[in-house]
């Protein structure tokens, strides 16, 4: 597989490289409406198959509880690192100086609509994925690619759900 990826001009997907994934959606609602949803840490819980619960610890830190059929349940402490009203809301998982992941919502006005993006980067610090990679180093590329695809699917479901909520708030009452 590695040889085929190199022949196609693609590089290996390794955890140490900080692989990323991004999804986007066009929302038929103004930025302020979308911002109200993405800056609420509880919104992704409504849509994610993995994120089960979030709770604030203080003004910039929160705990997320997640579950995955192959991994089980776990909690992580997250720190908000981007809070630019109507532009960006982001957080890191674990130590802010050396996180195990970084997540971000970005909003961009498009007339009366909003382009909503969700982005995430794995690493550089250890995460639950590190144990699987250490147990099967020959399968690292496949493990990382599969995890990126899981994140992509959850993220797309989340931004689609946010779009649907924001647009429903714009609809005139029946």
MIMAR-188616 format. One line per field, with one value per atom (N, C-alpha, C): residue in one letter; x, y, z. Coordinates in Angstrom, 2 decimals. Each point is the difference from the previous one (the first is absolute). Example, Ala and Ser with C-alpha at 12.3 -4.5 7.8 and 13.67 -1.06 7.14 Angstrom:
! MIMAR-188616
res <- [A_A_A_S_S_S]
x <- [13.19_-0.89_0.90_-0.35_0.82_-0.77]
y <- [-5.69_1.19_1.20_1.05_1.19_1.09]
z <- [7.80_0.00_0.00_-0.72_0.06_0.73]
! end
This chain:
! MIMAR-188616
res <- [X_X_X_X_X_X_X_X_X_X_X_X_X_X_X_X_X_X_X_X_X_X_X_X_X_X_X_X_X_X_X_X_X_X_X_X_X_X_X_X_X_X_X_X_X_X_X_X_X_X_X_X_X_X_X_X_X_X_X_X_X_X_X_X_X_X_X_X_X_X_X_X_X_X_X_X_X_X_X_X_X_X_X_X_X_X_X_X_X_X_X_X_X_X_X_X_X_X_X_X_X_X_X_X_X_X_X_X_X_X_X_X_X_X_X_X_X_X_X_X_X_X_X_X_X_X_X_X_X_X_X_X_X_X_X_X_X_X_X_X_X_X_X_X_X_X_X_X_X_X_X_X_X_X_X_X_X_X_X_X_X_X_X_X_X_X_X_X_X_X_X_X_X_X_X_X_X_X_X_X_X_X_X_X_X_X_X_X_X_X_X_X_X_X_X_X_X_X_X_X_X_X_X_X_X_X_X_X_X_X_X_X_X_X_X_X_X_X_X_X_X_X_X_X_X_X_X_X_X_X_X_X_X_X_X_X_X_X_X_X_X_X_X_X_X_X_X_X_X_X_X_X_X_X_X_X_X_X_X_X_X_X_X_X_X_X_X_X_X_X_X_X_X_X_X_X_X_X_X_X_X_X_X_X_X_X_X_X_X_X_X_X_X_X_X_X_X_X_X_X_X_X_X_X_X_X_X_X_X_X_X_X_X_X_X_X_X_X_X_X_X_X_X_X_X_X_X_X_X_X_X_X_X_X_X_X_X_X_X_X_X_X_X_X_X_X_X_X_X_X_X_X_X_X_X_X_X_X_X_X_X_X_X_X_X_X_X_X_X_X_X_X_X_X_X_X_X_X_X_X_X_X_X_X_X_X_X_X_X_X_X_X_X_X_X_X_X_X_X_X_X_X_X_X_X_X_X_X_X_X_X_X_X_X_X_X_X_X_X_X_X_X_X_X_X_X_X_X_X_X_X_X_X_X_X_X_X_X_X_X_X_X_X_X_X_X_X_X_X_X_X_X_X_X_X_X_X_X_X_X_X_X_X_X_X_X_X_X_X_X_X_X_X_X_X_X_X_X_X_X_X_X_X_X_X_X_X_X_X_X_X_X_X_X_X_X_X_X_X_X_X_X_X_X_X_X_X_X_X_X_X_X_X_X_X_X_X_X_X_X_X_X]
x <- [0.83_-0.83_0.88_1.03_0.88_0.63_0.45_0.61_-1.01_-1.24_-1.04_-0.31_-0.03_-0.27_1.13_1.24_1.13_-0.01_-0.34_-0.04_-1.07_-1.08_-1.07_0.31_1.17_0.37_-0.59_-0.54_-0.59_1.00_0.01_0.90_-0.71_0.78_-0.55_-0.74_-1.06_-0.76_0.49_0.84_0.58_-0.43_-0.21_-0.47_0.98_1.28_1.02_-0.04_-0.60_-0.08_-1.15_-0.81_-1.14_-1.05_-0.53_-0.99_-1.25_-0.61_-1.18_-1.16_-1.17_-1.20_-0.87_-0.70_-0.88_-1.26_-1.12_-1.27_-0.59_-0.93_-0.64_-1.43_-0.78_-1.39_-0.40_-0.88_-0.55_-1.33_-0.13_-1.18_-0.81_-1.26_-0.89_-0.51_0.95_-0.29_1.18_-0.25_1.10_1.03_1.19_1.11_-0.37_-0.71_-0.35_-0.81_-0.89_-0.83_0.85_0.92_0.87_0.97_0.53_0.92_-0.63_-1.26_-0.68_0.02_-0.02_0.00_1.41_0.96_1.35_0.74_-0.34_0.69_-0.62_-1.03_-0.62_0.63_0.82_0.72_-0.92_-1.26_-0.95_-0.58_0.11_-0.60_0.52_1.32_0.46_-0.52_-0.31_-0.53_-1.30_-0.77_-1.29_0.17_1.18_0.18_1.07_0.98_1.14_-0.38_0.48_-0.18_0.96_1.01_1.05_-0.06_-0.14_-0.04_-1.34_0.07_-1.21_-0.45_0.95_-0.35_1.16_-0.32_1.02_-0.46_0.96_-0.33_1.17_-0.34_1.01_0.65_1.32_0.74_0.20_0.27_0.17_-0.26_0.43_-0.33_0.69_1.08_0.67_0.27_-0.37_0.24_-1.31_-0.09_-1.15_0.45_-0.85_0.26_-0.97_0.53_-0.84_0.05_-1.16_-0.07_-0.40_0.79_-0.22_-0.10_-0.52_-0.10_0.19_0.65_0.26_-0.10_-0.67_-0.17_1.31_1.05_1.28_0.91_-0.28_0.91_-0.60_-1.30_-0.67_-0.33_-0.08_-0.32_1.22_0.08_1.10_-0.43_0.75_-0.21_1.28_-0.14_1.14_-0.30_1.05_-0.12_0.45_-0.81_0.26_0.11_0.80_0.19_-0.34_-0.85_-0.35_1.22_0.40_1.17_-0.35_-1.22_-0.46_-1.44_-0.23_-1.36_-0.10_-0.20_-0.13_-1.46_-0.82_-1.43_-0.30_-0.87_-0.47_1.09_1.17_1.11_0.54_0.38_0.65_-0.22_-0.20_-0.09_0.79_1.04_0.83_0.52_0.41_0.52_1.05_0.81_0.98_-0.34_0.44_-0.23_1.28_-0.11_1.17_0.78_1.31_0.90_-0.02_-0.41_-0.05_1.35_1.10_1.32_0.42_-0.64_0.34_-1.26_-0.99_-1.29_0.03_-0.98_-0.16_-0.89_-0.72_-0.82_-0.38_-0.33_-0.52_-1.23_-1.04_-1.27_-0.37_-0.65_-0.38_-1.20_-0.90_-1.06_0.42_-0.18_0.27_-1.23_-0.35_-1.17_0.44_-0.63_0.31_-1.30_-0.28_-1.23_0.04_-1.16_-0.17_-1.34_0.01_-1.26_-0.80_-1.25_-0.86_0.21_0.87_0.27_1.35_0.33_1.24_0.67_1.28_0.80_0.52_-0.36_0.42_0.98_1.16_1.00_0.29_0.24_0.54_1.27_1.04_1.34_0.53_0.81_0.69_1.37_0.92_1.36_0.31_0.57_0.44_1.39_0.24_1.33_0.32_1.21_1.15_0.13_-0.67_0.12_-0.72_0.31_-0.64_-1.50_-0.71_-1.45_-0.34_-1.28_-0.42_0.45_0.18_0.46_1.45_0.76_1.42_0.17_-0.86_0.09_-0.23_-1.00_-0.28_1.17_0.59_1.14_1.20_0.25_1.12_-0.20_-1.24_-0.29_0.12_-0.23_0.03_0.72_1.29_0.71_-0.04_-0.09_-0.07_-1.33_-0.99_-1.32_-0.30_1.04_-0.21_-0.78_0.40_-0.68_-1.49_-0.32_-1.40_-0.76_0.63_-0.63_-0.30_0.98_-0.19_-1.04_0.06_-0.96_-1.43_-0.16_-1.34_-0.51_0.88_-0.42_-0.35_0.78_-0.32_-1.37_-0.29_-1.29_-1.14_0.21_-1.03_-0.24_1.08_-0.14_-0.72_0.40_-0.63_-1.51_-0.41_-1.43_-0.74_0.56_-0.63_-0.06_1.08_0.05_-1.01_-0.14_-0.97_-1.41_-0.28_-1.32_-0.24_1.04_-0.13_-0.27_0.79_-0.24_-1.33_-0.40_-1.31_-1.11_0.16_-0.98_-0.08_1.15_0.02_-0.69_0.30_-0.67_-1.51_-0.47_-1.44_-0.63_0.68_-0.52_-0.06_1.09_0.05_-1.04_-0.15_-0.98_-1.43_-0.25_-1.33_-0.39_1.00_-0.27_-0.35_0.40_-0.25_-1.37_-0.55_-1.26_-1.15_-0.88_-1.16_-0.93_-0.65_-0.91_-1.14_-0.39_-1.07_-1.36]
y <- [-1.19_1.19_1.25_0.02_1.16_0.27_-1.06_0.16_0.56_-0.47_0.48_1.47_0.39_1.41_0.88_-0.45_0.79_0.10_-1.10_0.01_0.96_0.17_0.91_1.44_0.21_1.34_0.40_-0.96_0.27_-0.36_0.79_-0.32_-0.88_-0.67_-0.87_0.85_-0.55_0.68_-0.55_0.78_-0.44_0.96_-0.53_0.80_1.13_-0.26_1.00_1.21_-0.15_1.11_0.96_-0.32_0.87_0.03_-1.16_-0.03_0.80_0.59_0.84_-0.47_0.46_-0.22_1.24_0.36_1.16_-0.30_0.50_-0.09_1.40_0.19_1.30_-0.17_1.05_0.03_1.47_0.25_1.34_0.06_1.00_0.12_1.20_-0.21_1.08_0.74_0.62_0.78_0.94_1.12_0.94_-0.54_0.56_-0.43_0.02_1.02_0.10_-1.20_-0.48_-1.15_-1.27_-0.17_-1.18_0.08_1.18_0.20_-0.43_0.34_-0.37_-1.51_-0.76_-1.46_-0.56_0.47_-0.59_0.41_1.14_0.42_-0.61_-0.81_-0.76_-1.39_-0.31_-1.27_-1.21_0.20_-1.10_-0.37_0.88_-0.27_-1.28_-0.23_-1.23_-1.29_0.01_-1.20_-0.45_0.94_-0.32_-0.84_0.06_-0.62_-1.08_0.06_-0.92_-1.40_-0.99_-1.38_-0.34_0.83_-0.29_0.89_1.30_0.92_-0.15_-0.34_-0.30_1.14_0.76_1.02_0.98_1.26_1.00_0.80_0.48_0.87_0.95_1.25_1.02_-0.24_0.20_-0.02_1.42_0.92_1.42_0.77_1.24_0.82_-0.42_-0.78_-0.40_-1.49_-0.79_-1.44_-0.76_-1.12_-0.88_-1.45_-0.90_-1.44_-0.59_-0.83_-0.72_-1.48_-0.65_-1.45_-0.62_-0.95_-0.64_-1.50_-0.65_-1.46_-0.47_-1.15_-0.60_-1.51_-0.73_-1.44_-0.77_0.43_-0.74_0.48_1.17_0.60_0.03_0.14_0.15_1.46_0.36_1.37_0.68_1.32_0.78_1.46_0.72_1.43_0.73_1.21_0.85_1.40_0.68_1.40_0.84_0.96_0.84_1.45_0.77_1.42_0.79_1.00_0.87_0.84_-0.05_0.75_1.03_-0.03_0.97_0.36_1.27_0.48_1.38_0.00_1.24_0.06_0.77_0.02_0.13_-0.89_-0.10_-0.31_-0.49_-0.37_-1.40_-0.26_-1.28_-0.38_-1.30_-0.56_-1.31_-0.09_-1.19_-0.38_-1.26_-0.51_-1.06_-0.25_-1.07_-1.02_-1.22_-1.10_-0.24_0.00_-0.25_1.28_-0.15_1.11_1.03_1.24_0.98_0.23_-0.22_0.18_-1.20_-1.14_-1.23_-0.88_0.39_-0.70_-1.32_-0.84_-1.25_0.20_1.12_0.34_1.46_0.56_1.37_-0.02_0.72_0.07_1.46_0.30_1.38_0.09_0.93_0.42_1.35_0.20_1.29_0.41_1.27_0.55_1.11_0.04_1.03_0.46_1.31_0.48_-0.20_-0.33_-0.14_0.66_1.33_0.73_-0.17_-0.44_-0.25_-1.41_-0.77_-1.38_-0.07_-1.21_-0.22_-1.27_0.08_-1.19_-0.46_-1.20_-0.58_-1.13_0.08_-1.06_-0.55_-1.30_-0.60_-0.72_0.20_-0.51_-0.67_-1.03_-0.60_-0.50_0.00_-0.51_-0.98_-1.13_-0.99_0.38_-0.23_0.18_1.44_0.26_-0.89_-0.93_0.32_-0.84_-1.33_-0.95_-1.31_0.13_-0.95_-0.09_-1.48_-0.30_-1.39_-0.77_0.68_-0.63_-0.51_0.67_-0.37_-1.45_-0.47_-1.38_-0.99_0.29_-0.90_0.00_1.16_0.09_-0.76_0.13_-0.71_-1.51_-0.45_-1.43_-0.56_0.85_-0.44_1.04_0.21_1.05_-0.18_-1.23_-0.26_0.44_0.29_0.42_1.47_0.77_1.39_0.80_-0.08_0.78_-0.33_-1.27_-0.43_0.46_-0.11_0.42_1.50_0.79_1.46_0.36_-0.60_0.30_-0.33_-1.13_-0.40_1.00_0.42_0.95_1.36_0.43_1.25_-0.09_-1.13_-0.18_0.01_-0.61_0.06_1.44_0.74_1.42_0.76_-0.22_0.70_-0.24_-1.24_-0.34_0.68_-0.06_0.66_1.51_0.57_1.44_0.42_-0.75_0.36_-0.08_-1.03_-0.10_1.20_0.44_1.14_1.29_0.31_1.26_-0.04_-1.17_-0.12_0.25_-0.53_0.22_1.46_0.65_1.43_0.80_-0.35_0.65_-0.14_-1.21_-0.24_0.79_0.06_0.77_1.49_0.53_1.43_0.37_-0.84_0.29_-0.11_-0.93_-0.14_1.25_0.63_1.22_1.17_-0.10_1.05_-0.15_-1.21_-0.28_0.79_0.56_0.71_-1.00_0.43_-0.92_-0.45_-1.24_-0.57_0.41]
z <- [0.00_0.00_0.00_0.83_0.07_-1.35_-0.68_-1.32_-1.01_0.04_-0.91_0.27_1.28_0.35_-0.51_0.16_-0.48_-1.52_-0.68_-1.47_-0.50_0.76_-0.38_0.42_0.62_0.44_1.33_0.74_1.31_1.09_1.06_1.11_1.02_0.81_1.04_1.03_0.56_1.03_1.33_0.67_1.26_1.11_1.18_1.14_0.30_-0.04_0.33_-0.93_-1.16_-0.95_0.29_1.01_0.33_-1.08_-0.40_-1.08_0.35_-1.03_0.20_-0.87_0.37_-0.81_0.15_-1.07_0.02_-0.80_0.49_-0.71_-0.07_-0.93_-0.14_-0.45_0.26_-0.43_-0.18_-0.93_-0.20_0.74_0.88_0.86_-0.46_-0.24_-0.43_1.24_0.71_1.20_0.23_0.67_0.24_1.00_-0.07_0.84_1.48_0.45_1.42_0.47_-0.85_0.35_0.10_-0.93_0.00_1.18_0.28_1.11_1.32_0.20_1.25_0.21_-1.07_0.10_0.16_-0.79_0.08_1.26_0.59_1.22_1.25_-0.16_1.09_0.00_1.00_0.00_0.03_0.35_0.03_-1.36_-0.98_-1.30_-0.66_-0.08_-0.66_0.62_1.29_0.66_-0.67_-0.51_-0.63_-1.27_-0.62_-1.32_-0.06_0.86_-0.08_0.49_-0.72_0.44_1.13_0.21_0.98_1.25_-0.19_1.13_0.72_1.29_0.77_0.90_0.54_0.99_0.12_0.32_0.30_1.21_0.75_1.14_0.24_0.28_0.26_1.36_0.06_1.26_0.51_-0.92_0.31_-1.29_-0.10_-1.16_-1.29_0.10_-1.24_-0.13_0.99_-0.07_0.17_-0.73_0.14_-0.11_0.47_-0.08_-1.00_-0.89_-0.94_0.31_-0.01_0.20_-1.32_-0.44_-1.30_0.16_-1.05_-0.03_-1.43_-0.14_-1.31_0.18_-0.90_0.18_0.16_-0.68_0.06_1.12_0.55_0.98_1.40_0.08_1.29_0.26_1.29_0.39_0.59_-0.18_0.56_0.14_0.82_0.18_-0.33_-0.54_-0.28_0.50_0.43_0.38_-1.19_-0.36_-1.16_0.43_-0.73_0.28_-1.26_0.16_-1.12_-0.36_-1.26_-0.46_-1.08_-0.48_-0.99_0.31_0.23_0.26_-0.64_-1.30_-0.76_-0.45_0.68_-0.30_-1.49_-0.44_-1.37_-1.01_0.47_-0.90_0.30_1.27_0.32_1.46_0.20_1.35_-0.03_0.83_-0.02_1.37_0.13_1.26_-0.27_1.01_-0.06_1.08_-0.22_0.94_0.78_1.32_0.84_0.26_0.08_0.31_-1.14_0.27_-1.08_-0.69_0.70_-0.61_-0.85_0.23_-0.72_-0.06_-0.80_0.00_-0.76_0.31_-0.75_-1.21_-0.05_-1.17_0.10_-1.15_-0.07_-0.89_0.44_-0.72_-0.21_-1.13_-0.26_-0.94_0.34_-0.91_-0.56_-1.28_-0.64_-0.78_0.09_-0.68_-0.94_-1.16_-0.98_-0.63_0.05_-0.63_-1.51_-0.56_-1.44_-0.34_-0.06_-0.14_1.27_-0.13_1.17_0.54_-0.65_0.42_0.72_0.48_0.72_-0.50_-0.27_-0.26_1.36_0.38_1.28_-0.28_0.65_-0.11_1.40_0.05_1.22_-0.40_0.79_-0.28_1.26_-0.18_1.14_-0.43_0.97_-0.21_1.12_-0.35_0.99_0.49_1.28_0.57_0.30_0.42_-0.04_1.21_1.10_1.20_-0.20_0.85_-0.04_0.17_-0.62_0.17_0.11_0.06_0.03_-1.23_-1.10_-1.23_0.12_0.85_0.16_0.45_0.88_0.48_-1.14_-0.84_-1.14_-0.98_-0.23_-0.93_0.56_1.30_0.61_-0.04_0.13_-0.04_-1.42_-1.01_-1.40_-0.86_0.21_-0.74_-1.52_-0.45_-1.44_-0.61_0.84_-0.48_0.31_0.35_0.41_-1.04_-1.26_-1.03_-0.06_0.07_-0.05_1.25_1.16_1.26_-0.04_-0.41_-0.05_-1.05_-1.17_-1.07_0.44_0.67_0.48_1.03_0.91_1.04_-0.61_-0.99_-0.69_-0.68_-0.60_-0.65_1.02_1.17_1.05_0.43_0.20_0.37_-1.11_-1.25_-1.12_-0.02_0.16_-0.03_1.16_1.21_1.15_-0.18_-0.52_-0.21_-1.05_-1.09_-1.03_0.56_0.79_0.63_0.91_0.71_0.90_-0.76_-1.02_-0.73_-0.74_-0.51_-0.64_1.02_1.22_1.05_0.42_0.09_0.33_-1.11_-1.25_-1.13_0.13_0.25_0.09_1.15_1.14_1.14_-0.32_-0.57_-0.31_-1.05_-1.01_-1.05_0.53_0.90_0.58_0.80_0.61_0.76_-0.93_-1.27_-0.99_-0.67_0.08_-0.70_0.65_-0.82_0.59_0.67_1.08_0.70_-0.93_0.17_-0.85_0.48]
! end
